[in-house]
Structure formats: C-alpha cells, structure tokens
Amino acid sequence: MARTNPNFKNLSKNYLFSETDKRVKLYLAVHPRAKIFNLGVGNTTEPIVHAVIKGLKSKVRELSKRETYTGYGDSAGDVKLRESLSKWYGKRGVEISPSEIFISDGAKSDCANISSIFAPDSRVAICDPVYPVYRDANLIAGKKLIYLAAKEENGFFPSLPEEKVDLIFLCSPNNPTGATAKASQLREFVDYAQENKALIIFDAAYSEYIQEKNLPKSIYQIEGSRKCAIEIQSLSKSAGFTGIRLGWTIVPNDLITEDASGEGEINRLWRRRQSTMFNGASNIAQEGGLAVFSEAGQKETRKQIKYYLENANLIKEGLERLKLKVFGGVNAPYLWAKCPRNLSSWEFFDKLLKEAQVISTPGAGFGICGEGYVRFSAFGRRKEIKAGIKSLKENLRRGL
Ligand SMILES: Cc1ncc(COP(=O)(O)O)c(C=O)c1O
C-alpha cells in the first residue's frame, strides 16, 4: 500500500506567498479600484541586458541548424562556462577548478538537494529568520534542524551553534534580513566547521550586491574554507535569470567529513547525485550565462545591480523618513524593517496594505525570530517603488 512521506506534516500549512497573495486578493475584492504598490516582490523586473540577449540568441540560432544543433550536454555543465567561472573566481583571489563547478538550473534546487549526499541523521543548523527552502527541504528529508537566531543584537548574523551540528546553512548577503557577513564572522564559522568536521553550505546568490570592498563575496575568500564549505550561486538576481534559470554549486576536492578524507570524495558524490537525477541546465541558458561573464555582460549587469541598489536606497530613505528602523538594503537588495509599536509582522503587513496599498512580506513567514519585522525588496520597478513610498508618506496613519 502506498504511503505518503509523513515529514510533509512538519511543514507549515501555507506557503508564505500564497497567504500574502490571498490577503491582497481579499483587499482588492472589497476595493476593486485600489492601486497596489508591490514592495515585497523578490522577483526581478528589469529586462535581460543586451550582451546576454545576444548570447541567448546565438544559441537559439545554432539549435536551428543541423550542423550546429546539440542535445544533451555534460550534466555538470558546459566546460566553457565552467572555465569562465573558474577565471571569474580567480579574479577575486579564489582558486576553483572547472571540475569543482556544477552548473545547475538555479540555486533553489541545489539548496534543497545538497543535503541528500549527507547522512540521513545529520543535524542541520539553519538561521532564523531563514530563506524557507533550507528549512523545508531538510524537514521533508527528515533531518534534525537546529535554529541559529539572527537578531538585531547580533547584527542579524547568528552566533555559533551551542551543540554539535553536521551541516550549517549560511546566506550572505542575507535573504530576508539584508545583512551581509563580515570576513571575521565567516571566519568563526569556518573555524567551527574545521574543529567539528562540519560542513557549511554557503548561499551566495546575492554576492554581486556587495559594494564594500572588504566584505567577502565568496566563502572561499576565507582561508581553510575549501576543506569545509560548499558554495551555491545563482544568476537570478545578478543578471535577471529568474525565468531563464541558471546557477552553480562548488564542491571543492579538499572537502573533509568524518568519513571522507578529501581527495574529491564529496565532489564525486555530488557528481553521482547530479548525473543520476539531473540532465544538465538548458544549453540556451548556459550560453546566456557565458555572456554574463563576458566583459560587456559584466559591465551591463553591474549597471542593473546598481539600479536595484538605488531602489533599495529609495525605500530605505522613505521608510526612515517615517521613523521606521530599517536594516539591510546597502550591500543587499532586501530591507528588514522593524514593525512600529510592537505590531506583529502580519498586523503591520495588513496596516501597510489597507492604509497605503503597499505590499511587504511579513518577517514571521521566515521564522520565529522574523516576528516583529517586515521585508521590503528592491526588485520592483522604480516608478512603482516611488509611488509606493509616496503613498506610505501620505496615507499611513499613526498607531493602529
Ligand atoms: C537566498 C536565496 N537563495 C537561492 C534563491 C533561489 O535562486 P534561483 O532563482 O537561482 O533558484 C533565492 C531566490 O530568491 C534566494 O533568495
């Protein structure tokens, strides 16, 4: 008799964004003429830059001719793209060989799948608040979760686990808090991982938003991390690939666990997992990815990132003018605002929606420590962001 995976019962009932959508729809049903300003969306809105469009088109053209058509490729990804990524890391002082890079269809699936190569009874540390994928994927897999509180008093970067853990998920710049880890903070985790033979899964999906020179963009900028860290990356937010889909995961050959001594053992496991369960990223997407790392692609995507960061700054200034306490939004596209007068996340979400027609994302949806905060995102269109801020200024009433 077939039985369902009982671990699904451990997930929260509603996906966060279905609940926010539901509340917006309900509001619109009563106020059908209301103009809504979405300052919560984590989806990109700017078009793909010219250099990347050129790359995508060139692959489409190749696919249209018998002589240049290609089907399945290497499930670890096109070697040209992996070589170009290896050079890109080299420019930031990080040595990664193409054989340590696995091209994916985006970071989300790798964030969810990576735990599968580690022991089923692994103890997994995740931050609270957290990008929900690490939490839910590990719950579905039946792994034990240990929450590391990321609060205002620790700059929204967690302290080391008090108990022994096996895997630690870290994300910097952070979704949802917009906090960016300093090298010294990552150093502590790398030391912990080395002492405890634990592994760090470092999600660097927002690394290109880091503008300050001394903040690390890759965990591999921390000495010793090749022995204890896997890095997951994405072109979704740095080049608008949310719909095209492309990312990569780095599994260094030096990784050590209690039962793997380096020499590529973990790398081989991930290769086995991917070649069994994944047939490679789209070749069109990979050609687009290659164009992202061309000189023109880097220049044009940097400009786009600046645009989103300017959006972040407009939101930050707008919220601060309303006397709200705001974190993040400097080296990150997300802003984390403290709810006024002890309102809960959902109460403040409703207030913003009903009084100013502004959509935010309730912090409580990212974990217990997210209660009392809402997240704003810089990925909206400039015009909508400006109009949303204006509406907040003109319509948000003091008190409840
Ligand atoms: C922290 C973090 N990691 C990974 C992802 C997923 O990225 P992708 O679109 O590459 O699957 C997101 C998307 O919002 C994210 O916020």
The ligand as an SDF file (V2000), in Angstrom:
LIG
                    3D

 16 16  0  0  0  0  0  0  0  0999 V2000
   18.8760   33.1530   -0.6420 C   0  0  0  0  0  0  0  0  0  0  0  0
   18.3730   32.5980   -1.9170 C   0  0  0  0  0  0  0  0  0  0  0  0
   18.9510   31.5080   -2.4170 N   0  0  0  0  0  0  0  0  0  0  0  0
   18.5200   30.9570   -3.5530 C   0  0  0  0  0  0  0  0  0  0  0  0
   17.4660   31.5040   -4.2440 C   0  0  0  0  0  0  0  0  0  0  0  0
   16.9550   30.8150   -5.4730 C   0  0  0  0  0  0  0  0  0  0  0  0
   17.5550   31.2510   -6.6090 O   0  0  0  0  0  0  0  0  0  0  0  0
   17.2700   30.6010   -8.0070 P   0  0  0  0  0  0  0  0  0  0  0  0
   16.3280   31.5180   -8.7070 O   0  0  0  0  0  0  0  0  0  0  0  0
   18.6170   30.5370   -8.6510 O   0  0  0  0  0  0  0  0  0  0  0  0
   16.6840   29.2410   -7.8220 O   0  0  0  0  0  0  0  0  0  0  0  0
   16.8400   32.6410   -3.7830 C   0  0  0  0  0  0  0  0  0  0  0  0
   15.7170   33.2190   -4.5230 C   0  0  0  0  0  0  0  0  0  0  0  0
   15.0110   34.0680   -4.1250 O   0  0  0  0  0  0  0  0  0  0  0  0
   17.3010   33.1960   -2.5650 C   0  0  0  0  0  0  0  0  0  0  0  0
   16.7210   34.2730   -2.0370 O   0  0  0  0  0  0  0  0  0  0  0  0
  1  2  1  0
  2  3  1  0
  2 15  2  0
  3  4  2  0
  4  5  1  0
  5  6  1  0
  5 12  2  0
  6  7  1  0
  7  8  1  0
  8  9  2  0
  8 10  1  0
  8 11  1  0
 12 13  1  0
 12 15  1  0
 13 14  2  0
 15 16  1  0
M  END
$$$$
